[in-house]
């Protein structure tokens, strides 16, 4: 299996866990708070990420998920509360934590004037990996992310999907125990996203702990064992994708599309058809057990929407229920 080629360990020295602090989680936060210039970005949240888990932080822009990721990544100090990564305090042991962590930022930070291989080898040297070992590790990782044939090409002409795969390969040069991915597939086409999902799924199977932020519902369902839904600095729900949908949405959703601005005028016309109604600028979402029967009732009431759709409930519906907003504002 190709995934098995990326498990070689890198030697490193890690401080002992402070006496008296017991935690089995890779990452643990209690009453974690972050203020920036008087603005509260993260407001007293609690969460744990266990070894081998894939946990997604879900929410619209401004929810606090990126601020949370920056604190976990030891690049932004906490304002209050407690945060432990590998049992260590990021304020005291940031270097030791970062040595065991890989980071895939929103924007690729590759050197476009170097080759694909050179980007990896030079990055490996930052972790005191010998040049020989760096080249061996880079070759394994390029095979893993399906870029071996581009090893000696410059980075600049690569497609967006290739650059994201290379960024992931670079984040794995130190053989991290924890991988942070901030919006890993933003801007990629569907084929590139699916290739990336496959690589990340293989890493999870290999025991790497993943923490992911994303706007994409399908990505969250594909990659995450558990989701932490954030809004305005708070955690508003937590659970597996399936459990969140079961808890906060009905089995099916009937979408009724109307001309822009007309949807709200039809709210009373569909009253009582479903368990609840969400009104968007161009459509009504009716949460029901049986979408076909609900649509038949709409027609019996003489309504003639521009379009209609019966679908399964999704994480988007969960977020609407919890916050009154869509995930992408």
N, C-alpha and C positions, 0 to 999 in steps of 0.2 A: 504494500500500500504506500502510495506517495507520501501520505501524511506521516508515516513512520520515519521518514528521513529528516524530520525537523525537530527531533527530540533530544539531540545531543546536548549534554549539560555544559554550562559555562561556569568555571570556578569563580567564586566570589566569597568575600567575608561579610557576614551579616551580624550586627549586634544582637545580643541576647534579648529576649522579651523582658521588659522590666518586671521585677518581682512584685507579686501582688496583683498584677493585671492578667486576667485570664480571658482569652478570647479564642474561639475556634474558627471564627470567620476570617476570611481574607481581608475584608473591609468591614468596619463597624463604626457607626455614627450614633451619637446620642445628643439630642438637643443642639444639633449642629446649626450654626448661624453664620451668615456672611453679610456684612454691610459694606457698601461701596459709596463713599461720599454722602453718607446719611441715608442712602437707599437700601432697604432690606431686600437683598436678592434671594437669600435662603433663610427661612424663619423657623429655626428650632426643629429640624427633622430628625427622625430615627430610622435607620435601616441597617441591614446586614447583607453581605454578599459572601456566600459560602464557596469553598474550594470546588472548582469545576463547574460552577453555575454560569449561566449566561443571563445577565440581568439588564433589562432595558429601562432607561429613564425616558418617559414619554411626556410631551407637553408642548405647547406653542412657544414662540419666541417670548422671552421674558419670564418663563415659568420658573427658572432657577436651575435648570438641569446642567447647563454649561458651567455655571458657577460651582455647582457641586462637583462636576468632573475636574475642574481646575484645582479644587481643594484636594480631591483624591490624588491627583497627579503631582501634588506637592509643589505647584507653581503659584499658588495663591493661599496665603495664610488664613486660617479660620479666625472669625471674630469672637466666637464663644462656643461653648459646648465641648464635646470630645469627639475626636476622630482617630481611629487606629487603622493602619494598614500593615498586614502581616504582624499584628500585635505591637507595632511601633508607632511612636508619635511623629507625625510628619514635621512638626516644628523642630524636633531634636535630631531626627534620623532621616531627613529628607533624602540625602545622598544614598543611603543604604536601601531605602524604599525604591527610589528611581532605578537602582541597579537591577531590581527584580521586576520591573514594570516596562511594558511597551506602550507607546502612545501613537495613535493615528489621529492627527488633528483634522479639523474641517478643511483647511487649506493645505494642499501638498507643499512641503518645504524641501523639495528635492533640488539639487544643484543641476540646472539644465545644461551646463557646459561640460559636465562629466558624463561618462558612459553609465549605463545601468549597473554594471558590475562595480565600477569605481564608487558610485554612491553608497553601495552596501559595504564595501571593504573599508572605506574611510570612516563610515559610521561605526563599524565594529571596533575600530581603533580607539574610539572614545571610551570604550568599555575595557580597555587594556587587553583586548584579544589580539593575539599575534597576527601579523599579516598573513602568514600561511593558513592559520586557522580561520581567519576572516574570509579568505578566498574559498576555502572549503565550505564554510557555513553559507556564504553567499551563493555558491553553486547549488547547494541543496535547496535553498530558499527560492531561487529563481526557477528551479524545477517545480517546486511546490506551488508557486503562483503562476506557472505556465508562461514564463518569460525567458527561458533558457536561450531561445533563438535570438533574443534581442540583447544578450549580455554585453555586447561590444558596441551597441548603438548609443548615440547620445540621447539624453532624456527628453530634450525639447520637442522633437518630432513625435513622441509617443502620444497615443490617444488618451483621453481622460481616464478610461477604464484601466489602461495599462499603468498609468501613473499611480492610480489608487492601489493597484495590486503591488506595485513597487514600493509604495509607502508602507503597506502592510508588511512586506518582506523586510524592509528596513527596521520596522518596529520589533521584528522577531530576531534580530541579529544577536541580542543578548540572551536569547532563550528565556523570555519573561514568564513568570508565574501568573501575572495579571496583565491583561491587554485592555486599554481604554480606547474606545472608538467613538469619536464625536462626529455624528452625521456621516457615516462612512461611504454612503452611495449617493449623496446629493449631486445632482447634475449628470448622473450616468444614464446611459440608455438601458432598456430592459435586459438585453443580453449581457452587458457588462455587469449589471447588478446581480444577475443569477450566478455568474461565474464567481463573483466576490462572495456571495452567500455560501456557495459550495466550499470555498477555501476556509471561511470562518467556521462553518459547521465541522469541517475536518479538525480544525484547531480545538474546538470544544470537545470532540471525541477524544482528542489527544490529552485532555486534562487541563487545558489552559482556561483560566477563569476570564470571562468576557464581561465588560461593562460597556453598554452601548447607549448613545442618545440617538434618537431618530424622529423624524416627522412622519415616516411612512408606516402605515398600518400593516401592510403585507410583510414588510421587513421585520417589524416587531413580532408578528406571529410566526415567521419562519425561524428567527434566530434566538428568541428569548424564552427561557424557562419561566421567568417571572418578570412582571412589569411593575415599575413604580411610577404612578401617574402624578405629575406635579402641576400645580397652577398657582401663580402669584407667590412663589416661595414656599408653598406648603405641599405635603404629600396628601392627596385627596383619596387615593385608593392604591391597593397593592394586591397582587395575585397573579396567577397564570393567565395568559390570554383567554383561555376557555372559561375559567372561573369568573373573570371580570365580565365577560359577555353574558354569562348565565345570571350573574348577580344584578347587573345594571341595565340589561336590555331584554326585550322579548325575543321569541324565536325568529320572527320575520319582521320586515319593515316594508311598508307600502309607501313608495315615493310618488307624489302627485306633483307634476311640474306645471307651473302657470307662468304667464308673462311676468317679467320683472315688476315687482311692486304689487302684484295682484294676490300673491299667496296669502297674505295676512287677512284679506277680505273674505277668504273662504274657510277660516278656522271654525266659525260657528256652524258652517254647513256640514262639516264632518265630525262634529261633536258626538262623543259616545261610541264611535266606531272602534277605536283602539284603546289600549291602556293609557297612552299619552301621545301628545302631538308636539313636534318641534317645528318651528316656522323659520325657514331660511328665505332669503330675498326672492328666490325663484321657485320655491317648492315647499310642500308640506311633507313632513316625515311622520307617518302614522305607525305606531308600534303595536303590533298585533300578533296573535298566535297563528292565524291563517290569513295570509296575504291575499289569496285569490278570492276568498269569501268577502274580505274587507273591500276589495276593488269592486266586486259585484254590488255591494251595498252603496258604494259611491255612485255607481251608475243608476241604481234604483232611486237615489235622491236627486237625479237629474243633473249632476255635475259633469262637465265635459273638459277635463284638464287637457293641456297641450300634449302631455305624455304621462305615462305611468310605468312603474317598475316594481315588481315584487322581488325582494332579495333577502338573504340571511342577514341578521344583525352582525355588526362589525365593531372593532375597537373605536372607530370614529363615532359610533352611536354611544359607546360608553363615555367618551370624552364629552360629547354634547350633554349627556345626562348629568355628568359631574360638574361641568363648568359653564354650560350654556354657550360654549364656543366650539368651532371646529379646530382641528389640530393645526391647520395652516391658515392663519388669519389673512 
